[in-house]
Amino acid sequence: MTPTSPTPPSSEPAKAVAPRPPDASGPCAADSAIDIHDLTVAYGERPVLWDIDLAVPRGVLAAVIGPNGAGKTTLIKAILGLVRPLTGEICVLGEPYSPRRGCVAYVPQRSSVDWDFPTTALDVVLMGTYARLGWFRRPGRRERQQALEALERVGMQDLAYRQIGQLSGGQQQRIFLARALVQNAPLILLDEPFQGVDAVTEQTIVTLLRQLRDQGHTLLVVHHDLQTAAQYFDWVILLNVRLIASGPTASTFTLENLQRTYGTTVR
Ligand SMILES: Nc1ncnc2c1ncn2[C@@H]1O[C@H](COP(=O)(O)OP(=O)(O)OP(=O)(O)O)[C@@H](O)[C@H]1O
């Protein structure tokens, strides 16, 4: 790809970008949960994602890892159609995003949510049913039951009627996870779900993510903690504006790849 503007990031080109699966064909391979070709995203003149080619298979619990400002959140936003790429194509579950919108659940970064918005935990979870209901139907008894069950799965049933602004960080994170559960989407994107949560909540979330993976969902999780990455995830995507590597954790989460992602200071 050779766009005239903006100029490419100055760092050395990535040497070993993970190859796309050999059976992937056309822009939207049906066997991939996410398929990205030649993706470049810029804010103004500055590229924050450069020429990304990436295929994430279905049914993996995948981490997106990279330093601050590497473009991890921007990658999630690009998949969700929230930022307009300069170039490139993104396919979700074998199709462009728009017709697949209802198949994707999103657990945002806590800091990006207005917690003063006057709504209860149950109402937030019920939002996960809206895509199924369409424009003109309101959630009924069945949807409320599903929402309460999801709250129970994340251990939050007792706080269903609490205002979201009155919940702790870990509790808020679980509410958004419950919303994703209710949506029952095949693809779930989570932006730093462990940020600011205690060890017990972190384990609750990890257990849920594994259960969802075992049920066939694909999960893409922005993750910062290198100590836990290999233990939690079976697929890793290493990113620093460019894609450094993507693949099974055992073969991809290597010291060499981490050094290329973060510089030479990783031990
Ligand atoms: N709306 C925006 N307008 C301009 N620049 C932005 C915008 N959003 C993000 N950026 C910049 O783009 C770069 C990538 O941001 P992004 O949030 O995707 O990184 P990240 O890897 O998620 O970082 P972190 O680990 O700190 O959350 C950063 O340098 C950031 O300052």
The ligand as a Tripos MOL2 file, in Angstrom:
@<TRIPOS>MOLECULE
LIG
   31    33     1     0     0
SMALL
NO_CHARGES

@<TRIPOS>ATOM
      1 N1         -9.9510   10.8680   18.5470 N.pl3     1 LIG1
      2 C1         -8.6290   10.9900   18.4350 C.ar      1 LIG1
      3 N2         -8.0870   12.0680   17.8310 N.ar      1 LIG1
      4 C2         -6.7520   12.2070   17.6830 C.ar      1 LIG1
      5 N3         -5.8500   11.3040   18.1170 N.ar      1 LIG1
      6 C3         -6.3430   10.1940   18.7460 C.ar      1 LIG1
      7 C4         -7.7500    9.9890   18.9290 C.ar      1 LIG1
      8 N4         -7.9190    8.8140   19.5660 N.ar      1 LIG1
      9 C5         -6.6900    8.3160   19.7670 C.ar      1 LIG1
     10 N5         -5.7500    9.1450   19.2830 N.ar      1 LIG1
     11 C6         -4.3020    8.8980   19.2810 C.3       1 LIG1
     12 O1         -4.0680    7.7390   18.5090 O.3       1 LIG1
     13 C7         -3.0560    6.9260   19.0840 C.3       1 LIG1
     14 C8         -3.6170    5.5360   19.3320 C.3       1 LIG1
     15 O2         -4.6220    5.6350   20.3220 O.3       1 LIG1
     16 P1         -5.3330    4.3360   20.8990 P.3       1 LIG1
     17 O3         -6.2890    4.8020   21.9440 O.co2     1 LIG1
     18 O4         -5.8610    3.5280   19.8020 O.co2     1 LIG1
     19 O5         -4.0970    3.5760   21.5550 O.3       1 LIG1
     20 P2         -4.0670    2.3860   22.5890 P.3       1 LIG1
     21 O6         -3.0690    1.3960   22.1030 O.co2     1 LIG1
     22 O7         -5.4520    1.8870   22.8450 O.co2     1 LIG1
     23 O8         -3.4800    3.1460   23.8680 O.3       1 LIG1
     24 P3         -3.6440    2.8600   25.4520 P.3       1 LIG1
     25 O9         -2.9170    1.5960   25.7400 O.co2     1 LIG1
     26 O10        -2.9500    4.0470   26.0580 O.co2     1 LIG1
     27 O11        -5.1170    2.8010   25.7740 O.co2     1 LIG1
     28 C9         -2.6120    7.6480   20.3510 C.3       1 LIG1
     29 O12        -1.4350    8.3380   20.0770 O.3       1 LIG1
     30 C10        -3.7460    8.5870   20.6620 C.3       1 LIG1
     31 O13        -3.2810    9.7530   21.3000 O.3       1 LIG1
@<TRIPOS>BOND
     1     1     2 1
     2     2     3 ar
     3     2     7 ar
     4     3     4 ar
     5     4     5 ar
     6     5     6 ar
     7     6     7 ar
     8     6    10 ar
     9     7     8 ar
    10     8     9 ar
    11     9    10 ar
    12    10    11 1
    13    11    12 1
    14    11    30 1
    15    12    13 1
    16    13    14 1
    17    13    28 1
    18    14    15 1
    19    15    16 1
    20    16    17 2
    21    16    18 1
    22    16    19 1
    23    19    20 1
    24    20    21 2
    25    20    22 1
    26    20    23 1
    27    23    24 1
    28    24    25 2
    29    24    26 1
    30    24    27 1
    31    28    29 1
    32    28    30 1
    33    30    31 1
@<TRIPOS>SUBSTRUCTURE
     1 LIG1         1 GROUP 0 **** ****
